[in-house]
């Protein structure tokens, strides 16, 4: 599996580096010094996840993927290569959360997009609160990542231009809350988590969480050294 992953990674990275000019230096600098954790990121289109995964190599990074996507033979091959974790959209998250915990215990980073759906224009959308439940139930630290540039890829490909694709990394943190949060607290925590992604984006892309980008956080405990 390691050989297969190395070969697949090289092929995919070559493709992405051909159509995009990718700056992942800051992201990899932080990731390479960290223990395995949850990576949360904004969701623009289909590109960011494979770019995130291939440019994390040789570190292990996987993610949560809709279970029905395995029906596609090509996607199934790729997801199995990177040990992606299936999640049922309308089912219980307990199994997926247990697999996230297992993957991190085995040394993998796990990438999750709290928005759940693609924005296509790069403007941050309202997220779903599953990330709060996951972080509180597992106690795993979170690293916020923002990326931009990918929203222009189709336009640039038509012009045979490479698309600048930029990753920005924030500071790892844990969510601090005693007990089980109610709906109001859960939304407040989610806002603080998404605010950490928003503050890494250009102002015009902060969207739904623009007001959170500069606010103080009462539920987040930042980690100076997660290595």
C-alpha positions in Angstrom: 0.0 0.0 0.0 2.9 2.4 0.7 4.3 1.8 -2.7 0.9 2.3 -4.3 0.4 5.5 -2.4 3.8 6.8 -3.5 3.2 6.1 -7.1 -0.4 7.5 -7.1 0.8 10.5 -5.2 3.6 11.3 -7.7 1.2 11.0 -10.7 -1.5 13.2 -9.1 1.0 15.8 -7.8 2.4 16.0 -11.3 -1.0 16.7 -12.8 -1.9 19.3 -10.1 1.5 21.1 -10.4 0.9 21.3 -14.2 -2.4 23.1 -13.9 -1.7 25.0 -10.7 1.1 26.9 -9.1 0.8 25.6 -5.6 2.2 27.4 -2.5 2.0 25.0 0.5 5.2 25.9 2.2 3.5 27.5 5.3 1.0 24.7 5.7 3.6 22.0 5.4 6.0 23.8 7.8 3.3 23.7 10.5 2.0 20.2 9.7 5.5 18.6 9.7 6.1 19.9 13.2 2.7 18.7 14.6 1.4 15.5 16.0 -1.5 14.1 14.0 -4.6 16.3 14.3 -7.8 17.3 12.5 -7.2 19.7 9.6 -10.3 21.9 8.9 -10.5 23.8 5.6 -12.8 25.8 3.4 -14.5 24.0 0.5 -14.4 25.6 -2.9 -14.3 22.8 -5.5 -13.1 19.3 -6.1 -9.4 20.3 -6.3 -8.5 21.3 -2.8 -8.8 17.8 -1.2 -6.5 16.0 -3.6 -4.1 18.9 -3.6 -4.1 19.0 0.2 -3.5 15.2 0.3 -0.8 15.0 -2.3 1.1 18.1 -1.0 1.1 16.6 2.5 3.2 13.7 1.4 5.1 11.9 2.9 3.0 12.7 5.9 -0.2 10.6 6.0 -3.4 12.7 5.5 -6.8 11.3 4.9 -10.4 12.6 5.2 -14.1 12.0 5.5 -15.8 11.2 2.2 -19.5 10.6 1.4 -20.0 6.8 1.4 -21.9 6.8 -1.9 -18.8 8.2 -3.7 -17.2 4.7 -3.4 -19.6 3.6 -6.1 -17.3 5.2 -8.7 -14.5 2.7 -9.4 -11.8 5.4 -9.9 -12.7 7.3 -6.7 -12.9 4.0 -4.8 -9.4 3.2 -5.9 -8.1 6.6 -4.8 -10.0 6.7 -1.5 -8.8 3.2 -0.6 -5.2 4.3 -1.5 -5.4 7.2 0.9 -7.5 5.3 3.5 -10.4 7.7 3.3 -13.1 7.4 6.0 -16.7 6.9 4.7 -19.5 8.9 6.3 -23.2 8.5 5.9 -24.9 11.9 5.3 -28.1 10.9 7.0 -26.8 8.2 9.4 -25.1 8.1 12.7 -21.6 9.8 12.8 -20.4 7.5 15.7 -18.8 5.0 13.4 -17.0 7.7 11.4 -15.9 9.5 14.5 -14.4 6.2 15.9 -12.5 5.8 12.6 -11.2 9.3 12.8 -9.9 8.6 16.3 -8.3 5.3 15.0 -6.7 7.0 12.0 -5.1 9.7 14.2 -3.9 7.1 16.8 -2.2 5.3 13.9 -0.4 8.5 12.8 -2.7 10.1 10.1 -3.9 13.6 9.9 -7.6 13.8 9.1 -8.9 16.6 6.8 -12.5 17.8 7.2 -14.5 20.6 5.5 -17.1 21.9 8.0 -19.0 23.6 5.2 -19.9 20.2 3.7 -20.7 21.6 0.3 -18.6 23.4 -2.3 -19.0 27.2 -2.6 -17.5 27.3 -6.2 -16.9 31.1 -5.8 -14.6 30.8 -2.7 -16.8 32.8 -0.4 -17.1 31.1 3.0 -20.5 29.5 3.7 -22.4 28.6 6.8 -20.9 25.4 8.3 -22.4 22.3 9.9 -21.7 21.7 13.6 -20.5 18.1 13.3 -16.9 19.3 13.7 -17.7 20.6 17.2 -19.2 17.2 18.2 -16.2 15.4 16.7 -13.6 17.6 18.4 -15.3 17.4 21.8 -15.9 13.7 21.7 -12.3 12.8 20.7 -10.3 15.7 22.3 -8.3 15.9 19.2 -6.6 19.3 18.4 -7.6 21.2 15.2 -5.5 23.0 12.7 -7.3 25.6 10.6 -6.3 25.8 6.9 -7.5 28.3 4.3 -6.8 28.1 0.6 -7.7 30.3 -2.3 -7.1 30.6 -6.0 -8.8 27.4 -7.0 -12.0 29.2 -7.7 -10.3 30.5 -10.9 -9.0 27.1 -12.2 -11.6 26.5 -14.9 -11.3 30.0 -16.3 -7.5 29.8 -16.4 -7.5 26.3 -17.9 -9.5 27.7 -20.9 -6.7 30.2 -21.3 -4.0 27.6 -20.8 -2.8 29.5 -17.7 -1.6 27.9 -14.5 -3.7 28.9 -11.4 -2.0 30.2 -8.3 -3.2 28.1 -5.4 -2.3 29.3 -2.0 -2.5 27.5 1.4 -2.5 29.5 4.7 -2.2 27.8 8.1 -3.4 29.1 11.4 -2.6 27.9 15.0 -3.6 24.6 16.4 -6.2 24.7 19.1 -8.6 22.6 21.2 -12.2 23.3 22.0 -12.7 23.8 25.7 -16.2 23.1 27.0 -17.4 21.2 30.1 -20.3 18.9 29.4 -22.4 18.8 26.3 -23.1 22.1 24.6 -26.6 23.2 23.8 -27.7 24.4 20.4 -26.7 28.1 21.1 -23.3 27.1 22.6 -22.6 24.7 19.7 -23.3 27.5 17.1 -21.0 29.9 19.1 -18.2 27.3 19.1 -18.7 26.6 15.4 -18.5 30.3 14.7 -15.2 30.5 16.5 -13.8 27.5 14.7 -14.8 28.9 11.3 -13.5 32.3 12.3 -10.1 30.8 12.5 -10.4 29.8 8.8 -12.0 33.1 7.9 -9.1 35.2 9.3 -6.7 33.4 7.0 -8.7 34.3 3.9 -8.8 37.7 2.0 -11.5 39.8 3.4 -13.8 39.5 0.4 -13.8 35.7 0.8 -14.7 35.6 4.5 -18.5 35.5 3.8 -20.8 34.2 6.5 -18.0 34.3 9.1 -16.5 37.7 8.3 -17.6 39.1 11.7 -15.9 36.1 13.5 -12.5 36.7 11.9 -11.4 39.4 14.3 -13.4 38.5 17.4 -12.0 37.1 20.6 -12.5 33.4 21.3 -13.9 32.1 24.6 -14.1 28.4 23.6 -10.8 27.9 21.9 -7.5 27.0 23.7 -4.5 27.6 21.4 -1.6 25.2 21.5 1.8 26.7 21.2 3.6 23.4 20.7 1.7 20.4 19.2 4.8 18.6 18.2 
